[in-house]
Structures are given as C-alpha cells and as structure tokens.
Amino acid sequence: MTDVITRTSVEPTNPEPATTSGQTPSTPRLVSPFERLGLRGRALQTANWVGVVAGVYLLVTAVNLIGSGFKTATGGSAETLFAFASNPFVALMVGILVTAATQSSSTTTSVTVGLVAGGLPIEIAIPMLLGANIGTTLTNTLVSLGMARDRVSFRRAFSAATVHDFFNLIAVAIFLPLELAFGLLQRSSAWLAHQTSGSDGGVFASVLGGLGDVIAAGTKPLSDAVKHGTELIPGVWHGIVMIVLGVALILAVINVLGKLLKVLMVGRAAGVLHAAIGRGPLSGVASGAAMTVMVQSSSTTTSLMIPLAGSGAFSLRQVYPFTVGANIGTTVTALIAAFAFGGPEAEVARQAAYVHLLFNVYAALVIFCVPGVRELPLRAATWLGNVASKNKAWAAAWVLGVFVMVPALLIAATVIW
C-alpha cells in the first residue's frame, strides 16, 4: 500500500532460496518496526503478521471515520462543497495532484471510497479515481532519475518508468470520454455493486453483504469512540476534524503496513517476478498483479523494475506487461476499504472501489490486448527515453509538467474563472 521505494539489485537469474524472513540473499535486508522493540525469530514473525492484521483493521476504521466525518461536515450538501470539481477534468487533476503529493494511490482511492460513502457524488469520484492512476506513476519516474549519470542506463530506466505513465495517460484519454458520453464505468460498477450487496444479488451478494456487515460492526466501536471523543468541537469543524484524523490515520497505517509487508513478502514477490518475467505478456501481467497484491504497493513493484531495466537485465517489452498487472493488483486496497461500511452505504462504497478495478481491467483489455494500440506506450516511452537521455531538462519538464504544473494550473484556472 505504501509507496515508499526500496531499491534493489536483484539479478535476473533464478532467485536464491528464501531466508527465514522471506527475503532472498540478493535483496537488501529490510528491517521491521518491531525489531526496535527487541523481538527476534518467531516472535518477530508473529508480531509482523499481527501488525498486518491490525493495520488492515485500522485502515478500514479510518475509511469509516472519513465517511462519517464527511457526512457530518457537509450535512448532505457534499455536491455543493465539491462544486469546483464538478468539471470532470478538474476532478481528474485533483486525483493526480493528491496522489503525486502523497505518493500513494492507495491513500487516494481509500479516501475517495470513504467520501463516496459519506455523500460525494460518484460522478465526481470517478475522474478522481482515474487521476489516482496517473499520479501513482510519479514514484517510479523519480526512481529512474537516480540513474541519470549514465546515459545508456538512464535511457533504459526512464523509458521503463514512463511506459507506465503513457499507458495510464492513454487509458484515461480513452475511458474518460467514454465515461462522459455513456457512463461506462458508472453503469458497470453500479451493476456489479448491486450484484454483490444486499439480498437482491443472490447467495454471493448475501455472503459479501454479511461479511461487510461483520467488518463494519467490528470497526464501528473505534470509529464511534473517535467521533464521540471529538463531538465537543462545534458544527462543521467536528466533521472536518474527523476527516483529517481519518486521512492522517490512513497515511500512517499505509506507511507502516507497507513496511511490514515488504519485510514479510518482498523476497517471495521477487521470486514471483523472476519466475514470470520473460515468459510472455500474460505471465507478466499476472506476476505484476500478484506481486502488487503481496506487497500492497504498485509503486514498490514497478519501481523494483527500474534498476533492473536500467541495467539491461529486462527489456522495455518485458517490463511493460508487468506494469499493466501492477495497475490491476493495486485496486485491492480500495476493495478492502469498501468493507468499512454496511447497510445502504456499503453499495455506494463498493461501487467506488469497483470503478477503480473495472477501469484498470478495461484498460488492460483494450490497450494491452489490441495489437495496434498495445505498441503506443512502448513507442512513446522509447522516444521520451531517447530525448531525455540526451537532454535531462526534458525529464524534469515531464515530471513537473505532467504531475504538478498542468494539474495545478487547470484547477487554478477553473477556480478563478
């Protein structure tokens, strides 16, 4: 979930046998926060897993807190509050900026799920979720800049990083107009949410609905305690404080949870990577999705590839499907967050999570599986890598322009006019 980057020098050969911590000798040793408490061996391993479970619990609680706070702050007027983002392109830019600032699409999507449950219109949330997909690609692009001293390595690394940028930019360029014209994501996500919520969707919906009610009931005491503990704060400010506390808790939890999952899973994830890369595009997509689910961070998995691509261990064509799979794998976080709610709120929360999932699945099917379209991100990334390796100013212009200046200027222009 966290987008903190762990640099690695894993070789492209078969990985060595895993150590007791789940890491391989070729990966740098990762330190668990619990080691500072003096825990070692089995006690440390147990504490790490308990920490993961506790982290998921706190994540769901934080999302619930955001939903309650947003409802309290807006008093049912969420659409008026977010009027500035009613322009879908502004909402898209908000998603890009927030994700680039937090370096975590998981934070953006989790918060958005909570806001939707609290009353944010799904029409505004959809472009924000699409923007999160673009914003999350900043991390691996920044990692590639660390190889700027060597022209050849930088060309490979920057191309490998920006193929993810271009894939997500093209995906938004295709699906945002389709969404505005036909409501593709809104309609399909609403249908799926209805089928998996309440009693009208059959046995599957009843099982998921019951599970959601149990999880929501389990997290309600803590969120209610925070709500009651801050109720002396008057009016709208009470809701705002709850939202701020929820967002802060998500940021902290995702950071710690990411560290724990890296300690527990990075070695195993690297094994998945080496077992699948080079065996074909479908294997690459599957390994990217699996590895991202394991470490709960698309930025970690894609950034893991950048030094390998820069060294020439993997080609751009081998890295490409892996990043597509990482897009799909990272949607698990929003799905987990959606279980923070029960009752009527559960369906709209799940719809927001399904938007993120369906967008990435549709993008993989349309862009990656159509031969002519599949080549576009590769060609664009190759061209930009060549240009940036000759003049580093192009790399800086790309990073600042795509992830900061264009989104900020568009939002500012909309607010002013």
Backbone torsions as a table, in degrees:
resi	resn	phi	psi	omega
1	MET	NA	-40.7	-178.0
2	THR	-75.5	151.4	-179.8
3	ASP	-105.2	26.3	173.4
4	VAL	-72.9	135.3	-170.9
5	ILE	-97.6	134.1	173.6
6	THR	-112.5	112.6	178.9
7	ARG	-72.8	146.0	-177.2
8	THR	-142.1	154.9	177.3
9	SER	-121.6	36.4	-177.9
10	VAL	-60.6	132.4	179.5
11	GLU	-82.8	155.2	-176.0
12	PRO	-79.0	6.6	176.7
13	THR	-83.8	178.5	179.7
14	ASN	-62.5	137.6	-176.8
15	PRO	-69.0	151.7	176.4
16	GLU	-72.3	163.7	177.6
17	PRO	-56.8	141.9	-177.1
18	ALA	-68.7	148.0	174.6
19	THR	-83.6	-179.9	-178.0
20	THR	-66.5	-21.0	178.9
21	SER	-88.8	1.1	179.5
22	GLY	86.9	4.4	179.5
23	GLN	-101.7	161.7	176.4
24	THR	-102.3	158.5	179.7
25	PRO	-60.8	-20.7	-177.0
26	SER	-86.5	-4.7	177.3
27	THR	-103.8	146.7	179.0
28	PRO	-64.5	147.7	-178.4
29	ARG	-70.6	127.8	178.9
30	LEU	-99.5	140.3	-174.1
31	VAL	-106.1	126.8	176.9
32	SER	-77.3	144.4	175.6
33	PRO	-57.9	-26.6	-177.6
34	PHE	-76.0	-16.2	177.2
35	GLU	-64.7	-28.0	179.5
36	ARG	-68.3	-17.0	177.5
37	LEU	-89.3	1.9	177.6
38	GLY	89.7	7.5	-179.8
39	LEU	-77.5	144.0	178.8
40	ARG	-142.7	163.1	172.4
41	GLY	60.5	-137.0	-176.3
42	ARG	-63.3	-36.5	178.8
43	ALA	-61.6	-39.4	178.9
44	LEU	-67.4	-42.7	179.6
45	GLN	-61.7	-43.5	178.9
46	THR	-63.9	-43.8	179.4
47	ALA	-61.9	-38.0	178.6
48	ASN	-61.8	-45.5	-179.0
49	TRP	-68.8	-39.5	175.9
50	VAL	-62.5	-37.3	177.4
51	GLY	-63.8	-37.7	177.8
52	VAL	-64.0	-46.6	179.3
53	VAL	-61.4	-44.6	178.9
54	ALA	-63.3	-37.4	178.8
55	GLY	-63.7	-43.6	177.7
56	VAL	-62.3	-41.7	178.3
57	TYR	-60.1	-45.7	-179.3
58	LEU	-68.2	-34.2	177.2
59	LEU	-62.1	-48.7	179.7
60	VAL	-63.0	-40.4	177.9
61	THR	-62.1	-42.3	-179.3
62	ALA	-63.7	-40.6	178.3
63	VAL	-64.0	-41.4	176.7
64	ASN	-60.6	-41.0	-179.7
65	LEU	-63.8	-40.0	178.4
66	ILE	-64.4	-43.1	179.0
67	GLY	-61.2	-45.3	179.0
68	SER	-65.4	-43.0	-179.6
69	GLY	-64.7	-40.2	-179.7
70	PHE	-65.5	-39.9	178.5
71	LYS	-65.9	-40.7	178.7
72	THR	-66.7	-41.7	-176.3
73	ALA	-70.5	-36.8	-175.0
74	THR	-91.3	-23.0	-178.9
75	GLY	58.0	35.7	-179.7
76	GLY	85.1	7.2	-178.6
77	SER	-113.3	39.0	-176.9
78	ALA	-61.6	-36.4	-177.6
79	GLU	-64.8	-37.4	177.9
80	THR	-67.4	-41.4	-179.3
81	LEU	-62.5	-37.1	-177.9
82	PHE	-100.6	26.4	-179.3
83	ALA	-59.3	-33.3	-179.7
84	PHE	-62.7	-24.3	-179.0
85	ALA	-101.7	11.5	178.2
86	SER	-67.2	-24.7	170.3
87	ASN	-70.9	117.9	-174.3
88	PRO	-60.2	-29.6	179.8
89	PHE	-72.3	-32.2	174.9
90	VAL	-69.3	-43.7	177.3
91	ALA	-59.6	-38.2	176.8
92	LEU	-61.4	-45.2	-179.7
93	MET	-65.7	-35.9	176.4
94	VAL	-60.6	-44.3	178.6
95	GLY	-61.4	-40.3	179.2
96	ILE	-65.1	-49.8	-176.2
97	LEU	-63.8	-45.4	-178.7
98	VAL	-62.6	-43.2	-178.9
99	THR	-68.9	-40.3	177.5
100	ALA	-64.4	-37.0	-178.9
101	ALA	-70.5	-40.8	-178.2
102	THR	-88.5	-12.1	-177.3
103	GLN	56.2	35.8	-178.2
104	SER	-156.3	106.3	174.6
105	SER	-67.6	-27.5	178.7
106	SER	-61.8	-39.2	177.4
107	THR	-64.0	-46.9	-178.7
108	THR	-61.5	-46.8	-177.2
109	THR	-69.3	-38.1	178.6
110	SER	-64.8	-44.4	178.2
111	VAL	-63.3	-40.9	-180.0
112	THR	-63.2	-40.5	176.4
113	VAL	-58.6	-44.6	178.4
114	GLY	-63.8	-39.8	179.5
115	LEU	-66.1	-39.8	178.5
116	VAL	-63.3	-42.4	177.3
117	ALA	-63.7	-27.2	179.8
118	GLY	-87.4	-1.8	176.0
119	GLY	123.5	-4.2	177.8
120	LEU	-64.0	126.8	179.9
121	PRO	-59.8	138.1	-177.8
122	ILE	-63.7	-27.0	179.2
123	GLU	-63.4	-31.4	177.4
124	ILE	-82.8	-35.5	-176.8
125	ALA	-68.0	-34.5	-175.3
126	ILE	-60.2	-52.2	177.4
127	PRO	-61.3	-33.1	177.5
128	MET	-63.3	-40.8	178.2
129	LEU	-67.1	-36.7	176.5
130	LEU	-66.4	-37.6	177.7
131	GLY	-64.9	-33.0	178.1
132	ALA	-61.3	-33.8	178.8
133	ASN	-64.6	-35.3	178.4
134	ILE	-76.2	-45.2	-176.7
135	GLY	-60.5	-32.4	-176.5
136	THR	-70.8	-16.9	-179.3
137	THR	-77.2	-9.2	-179.6
138	LEU	-61.3	-37.3	-172.9
139	THR	-59.2	-52.4	-177.9
140	ASN	-69.8	-25.0	174.9
141	THR	-67.2	-40.2	176.5
142	LEU	-65.4	-37.9	178.5
143	VAL	-60.5	-39.4	-178.8
144	SER	-63.9	-26.9	179.8
145	LEU	-66.4	-20.1	177.5
146	GLY	-67.9	-11.6	179.7
147	MET	-106.0	18.1	-172.3
148	ALA	-66.8	-18.8	-176.8
149	ARG	-70.6	-30.2	179.6
150	ASP	-103.7	116.5	-171.4
151	ARG	-61.6	-45.1	-177.4
152	VAL	-67.1	-46.3	179.8
153	SER	-63.3	-39.7	-179.4
154	PHE	-66.1	-39.0	178.7
155	ARG	-60.2	-45.9	179.3
156	ARG	-65.1	-46.1	-175.8
157	ALA	-66.4	-43.7	-177.9
158	PHE	-67.8	-36.6	175.7
159	SER	-64.7	-42.7	179.3
160	ALA	-64.1	-35.6	179.3
161	ALA	-73.3	-44.3	-174.1
162	THR	-79.9	-11.6	173.6
163	VAL	-64.2	-31.5	174.7
164	HIS	-68.8	-42.7	177.0
165	ASP	-57.0	-52.2	-174.6
166	PHE	-66.7	-37.4	178.5
167	PHE	-60.1	-47.5	-178.1
168	ASN	-71.1	-34.4	176.2
169	LEU	-65.2	-43.2	178.4
170	ILE	-66.3	-38.7	178.7
171	ALA	-60.1	-44.3	178.9
172	VAL	-67.3	-39.4	179.6
173	ALA	-62.4	-28.5	178.9
174	ILE	-84.9	-48.6	-168.1
175	PHE	-89.1	-23.5	176.4
176	LEU	-66.5	-46.7	174.8
177	PRO	-60.7	-38.8	177.4
178	LEU	-63.3	-37.2	178.8
179	GLU	-67.4	-42.8	-179.3
180	LEU	-67.2	-33.8	-176.9
181	ALA	-83.8	-40.6	-171.0
182	PHE	-124.5	-7.7	-177.0
183	GLY	64.2	38.0	-174.8
184	LEU	-56.2	-53.1	-177.7
185	LEU	-70.3	-39.4	-179.9
186	GLN	-63.6	-44.1	-177.9
187	ARG	-68.7	-47.4	-176.7
188	SER	-69.5	-37.2	178.8
189	SER	-70.5	-35.2	178.2
190	ALA	-65.6	-41.2	178.6
191	TRP	-63.4	-45.4	-178.6
192	LEU	-66.3	-39.4	178.6
193	ALA	-64.4	-39.0	179.1
194	HIS	-66.4	-37.3	-179.4
195	GLN	-71.4	-19.9	-176.9
196	THR	-115.5	14.9	179.2
197	SER	-133.3	149.5	174.5
198	GLY	70.3	-160.5	-175.0
199	SER	-104.1	-7.3	-176.3
200	ASP	-81.9	-13.0	-176.3
201	GLY	-93.1	6.6	177.7
202	GLY	91.0	-161.5	-174.9
203	VAL	-63.0	-44.0	-177.3
204	PHE	-60.4	-44.2	179.4
205	ALA	-65.4	-38.1	-179.7
206	SER	-64.6	-40.7	179.8
207	VAL	-65.4	-49.3	179.9
208	LEU	-64.9	-39.4	178.6
209	GLY	-63.0	-41.9	177.6
210	GLY	-64.4	-41.1	178.0
211	LEU	-62.9	-42.6	178.5
212	GLY	-62.7	-40.4	179.0
213	ASP	-64.1	-39.2	179.8
214	VAL	-65.2	-45.6	-179.4
215	ILE	-65.0	-43.4	179.4
216	ALA	-62.3	-41.0	178.8
217	ALA	-65.8	-35.5	-179.5
218	GLY	-69.3	-32.7	-178.3
219	THR	-91.8	-13.9	-176.6
220	LYS	-60.8	-41.9	-178.6
221	PRO	-57.1	-42.3	-178.8
222	LEU	-69.9	-43.8	179.6
223	SER	-65.7	-37.2	177.0
224	ASP	-65.7	-36.4	179.1
225	ALA	-63.3	-42.0	177.4
226	VAL	-65.7	-42.0	-179.6
227	LYS	-61.6	-46.1	179.5
228	HIS	-70.1	-32.1	-179.9
229	GLY	-69.9	-18.4	-178.9
230	THR	-113.9	7.9	-173.5
231	GLU	-71.6	-12.1	175.6
232	LEU	-70.5	-18.7	176.7
233	ILE	-72.1	128.4	-170.9
234	PRO	-76.1	146.7	167.0
235	GLY	50.2	-133.1	-175.3
236	VAL	-59.9	-33.0	-176.8
237	TRP	-63.3	-28.6	176.9
238	HIS	-60.7	-47.0	178.4
239	GLY	-65.4	-40.0	-179.6
240	ILE	-62.9	-43.1	178.7
241	VAL	-61.2	-40.9	178.5
242	MET	-63.1	-41.3	178.2
243	ILE	-63.4	-46.0	-179.5
244	VAL	-61.8	-44.0	178.3
245	LEU	-63.0	-40.6	179.2
246	GLY	-64.0	-44.7	179.1
247	VAL	-64.6	-43.4	179.0
248	ALA	-61.6	-39.8	179.3
249	LEU	-66.4	-39.8	178.0
250	ILE	-62.5	-46.0	-179.8
251	LEU	-60.6	-43.5	-179.4
252	ALA	-67.9	-44.8	-177.5
253	VAL	-65.5	-43.9	-179.1
254	ILE	-63.6	-36.2	178.6
255	ASN	-64.9	-50.0	-179.3
256	VAL	-68.9	-42.5	-179.8
257	LEU	-61.4	-39.7	177.7
258	GLY	-63.0	-40.6	178.6
259	LYS	-63.6	-42.8	-179.8
260	LEU	-64.8	-43.5	-179.1
261	LEU	-67.8	-32.0	176.2
262	LYS	-65.0	-44.6	178.7
263	VAL	-60.2	-42.7	-175.3
264	LEU	-79.3	-33.9	-165.2
265	MET	-121.2	-14.4	-173.0
266	VAL	-59.7	-41.6	178.3
267	GLY	-61.5	-44.3	178.2
268	ARG	-65.4	-39.5	179.1
269	ALA	-63.9	-39.9	177.1
270	ALA	-62.2	-34.8	176.2
271	GLY	-63.5	-41.7	176.1
272	VAL	-61.1	-42.9	-179.8
273	LEU	-58.4	-51.5	-176.3
274	HIS	-70.2	-29.6	-179.9
275	ALA	-72.8	-23.2	-171.0
276	ALA	-110.5	-32.5	-175.7
277	ILE	-62.5	134.3	177.9
278	GLY	89.0	-3.9	-179.9
279	ARG	-94.2	5.9	179.2
280	GLY	126.7	160.7	-175.8
281	PRO	-63.7	-40.3	-179.6
282	LEU	-64.7	-39.3	176.9
283	SER	-64.7	-37.8	178.2
284	GLY	-65.2	-43.5	177.7
285	VAL	-62.0	-46.0	-178.7
286	ALA	-62.6	-41.3	-178.9
287	SER	-69.4	-36.9	177.0
288	GLY	-63.8	-41.6	178.3
289	ALA	-66.8	-45.8	-177.9
290	ALA	-63.4	-43.6	-177.7
291	MET	-66.2	-37.7	179.7
292	THR	-68.6	-39.0	175.9
293	VAL	-62.3	-38.4	-177.7
294	MET	-66.2	-42.6	-177.1
295	VAL	-102.7	-4.7	176.9
296	GLN	54.7	44.1	177.3
297	SER	-161.7	109.9	177.7
298	SER	-67.6	-32.1	179.2
299	SER	-67.6	-36.4	177.4
300	THR	-65.3	-46.0	-176.2
301	THR	-68.7	-43.5	-179.6
302	THR	-71.0	-35.9	178.9
303	SER	-69.8	-25.4	175.4
304	LEU	-61.4	-28.9	-177.4
305	MET	-78.9	-23.0	-169.7
306	ILE	-64.1	-49.3	177.1
307	PRO	-61.7	-34.3	179.2
308	LEU	-67.7	-40.6	177.4
309	ALA	-68.9	-40.4	179.7
310	GLY	-62.7	-34.8	179.4
311	SER	-78.2	-11.0	-178.1
312	GLY	90.0	3.8	-179.5
313	ALA	-64.8	-38.1	177.2
314	PHE	-125.6	142.8	179.4
315	SER	-83.4	165.2	177.9
316	LEU	-59.9	-37.8	-179.3
317	ARG	-68.2	-27.9	176.1
318	GLN	-78.7	-33.8	-179.5
319	VAL	-72.6	-35.5	-173.6
320	TYR	-52.3	-55.3	-179.5
321	PRO	-63.9	-29.0	178.9
322	PHE	-62.4	-41.0	179.4
323	THR	-68.8	-33.0	177.1
324	VAL	-64.0	-42.4	177.4
325	GLY	-65.9	-36.0	178.1
326	ALA	-61.7	-36.4	176.5
327	ASN	-58.2	-41.7	-178.5
328	ILE	-72.6	-42.0	-177.3
329	GLY	-63.2	-32.3	-175.6
330	THR	-73.6	-11.7	-179.9
331	THR	-72.9	-11.2	-179.8
332	VAL	-61.3	-34.9	-178.0
333	THR	-60.0	-46.5	179.3
334	ALA	-64.6	-35.7	178.5
335	LEU	-64.5	-41.1	176.2
336	ILE	-63.2	-43.8	-178.6
337	ALA	-61.4	-33.1	-177.3
338	ALA	-64.9	-21.5	179.6
339	PHE	-79.7	7.0	176.0
340	ALA	-72.5	-12.6	-171.9
341	PHE	-122.3	148.2	174.6
342	GLY	-123.6	173.8	178.0
343	GLY	68.2	-149.4	-176.9
344	PRO	-61.3	-31.4	-178.8
345	GLU	-68.0	-25.5	-176.3
346	ALA	-62.0	-41.3	-176.0
347	GLU	-65.8	-43.7	-179.1
348	VAL	-71.9	-33.3	177.3
349	ALA	-65.1	-43.5	178.7
350	ARG	-67.6	-33.5	177.5
351	GLN	-60.7	-42.6	178.5
352	ALA	-62.1	-41.4	178.7
353	ALA	-66.0	-39.2	179.8
354	TYR	-67.9	-29.7	175.8
355	VAL	-58.1	-47.0	-179.9
356	HIS	-62.6	-43.8	179.4
357	LEU	-64.7	-50.3	-175.5
358	LEU	-65.4	-37.6	178.4
359	PHE	-58.3	-46.2	-178.0
360	ASN	-71.7	-33.5	176.1
361	VAL	-69.1	-46.0	178.3
362	TYR	-59.8	-42.7	-179.0
363	ALA	-62.0	-42.1	178.7
364	ALA	-63.2	-41.2	-178.8
365	LEU	-68.7	-41.9	-174.8
366	VAL	-81.3	-47.3	-174.5
367	ILE	-82.7	-50.0	-172.8
368	PHE	-78.3	-28.0	-174.8
369	CYS	-94.4	-9.8	176.2
370	VAL	-96.9	113.1	-171.2
371	PRO	-50.3	-47.8	-177.3
372	GLY	-64.9	-40.8	-179.2
373	VAL	-74.6	-32.3	-177.1
374	ARG	-57.3	-32.0	-175.4
375	GLU	-78.2	-17.5	-173.7
376	LEU	-59.8	-50.4	178.1
377	PRO	-61.2	-36.2	179.3
378	LEU	-63.5	-47.0	-179.1
379	ARG	-65.4	-43.2	-179.3
380	ALA	-65.0	-42.8	-179.7
381	ALA	-67.5	-37.9	178.3
382	THR	-64.2	-44.9	179.2
383	TRP	-61.6	-48.2	-177.6
384	LEU	-65.5	-37.3	177.3
385	GLY	-61.5	-41.4	178.7
386	ASN	-65.5	-44.0	-179.1
387	VAL	-65.9	-45.8	-176.8
388	ALA	-67.7	-32.5	179.8
389	SER	-68.8	-26.3	178.6
390	LYS	-84.6	-32.2	180.0
391	ASN	-142.7	106.7	-175.0
392	LYS	-63.3	-17.8	178.7
393	ALA	-61.5	-30.5	178.3
394	TRP	-66.1	-36.6	178.1
395	ALA	-65.4	-44.7	178.8
396	ALA	-64.3	-40.4	179.2
397	ALA	-64.0	-37.9	179.3
398	TRP	-65.0	-48.3	-177.5
399	VAL	-64.1	-50.2	-177.2
400	LEU	-69.5	-38.4	-176.7
401	GLY	-69.6	-52.1	-174.8
402	VAL	-70.2	-40.8	-170.5
403	PHE	-100.1	-13.9	-177.0
404	VAL	-128.2	-63.8	-167.7
405	MET	-67.7	-50.2	-178.1
406	VAL	-61.9	-49.4	177.6
407	PRO	-59.8	-44.8	-177.5
408	ALA	-64.7	-42.6	-178.7
409	LEU	-67.0	-38.7	179.8
410	LEU	-66.7	-41.7	177.6
411	ILE	-64.4	-44.6	-179.6
412	ALA	-62.0	-42.5	-179.6
413	ALA	-64.5	-37.5	179.6
414	THR	-67.9	-41.2	-179.4
415	VAL	-66.6	-40.1	-177.7
416	ILE	-69.5	-44.0	-176.1
417	TRP	-97.8	NA	NA
